[in-house]
Every structure is written in C-alpha cells, then in structure tokens.
Amino acid sequence: MREVIFVDNIYLDVKQIDKDVIISLQGHFEAATIVKLKNVVNNLLEEGKRDFVIDLKKVKSINSTAIGLLLTCLKAIKLKKGSLKLRNLESEIMRTFSIMGADKIFTIERDENV
C-alpha cells in the first residue's frame, strides 16, 4: 500500500511497513492539511489499521491549530485501541510542541531508525 497526496502546500506519503502505517509529511503543516490527514487516518481506521507513525522530518512549520487537530486524530486512534507516534521533529517543531505541552501527550521518536 502506498499513496502520495498533495494538499495545500504539503505532501502526504502514506505507506505500510509491517503493521505500521507510516505517513510522511513534507511542507507547511497547517489546519487545511490536518483535515486531509484526519480523513486519511479515519479511512485507514475503518480499514482496520491501528498503528500509525507520522514522520515530520520534512515539515517546515506547524501551528497550534494543526497540533490541536493532531490530538483529535490521537483520540480517534486510541478509541480503536491503536497507537500514534510522531517521528523526526526538527528543533523548531519540537519547540512548538513543548510550548503547548504536546510533547507530554504524544509519543515522540527522535530518529527514524528507532
């Protein structure tokens, strides 16, 4: 399974590796993008997928609205007994998560080889 989607200045590359669905993002991560991401996650949950990794290595910026909507995705995934990990947050993105306290809510992996 692999799908590449371009929406409002960001690419979503969706692929499955073993049991994990890896969603790699590239560009500016804002509210319009997260709506599409939320739809992708919801569709995959309906297909029975449960374990998600969102790779933010190539994300240039993120705003508080996008982080809030990521929390909505996390709740939907947890309701289905799944997991969500965030991977490869650049220092500026990590700083935004820390300021909002989101670094204490999400499982964050520092390296893609973890």
Order of alpha helices (4+ residues) and beta strands (2+ residues): beta-beta-beta-alpha-beta-alpha-beta-alpha-beta
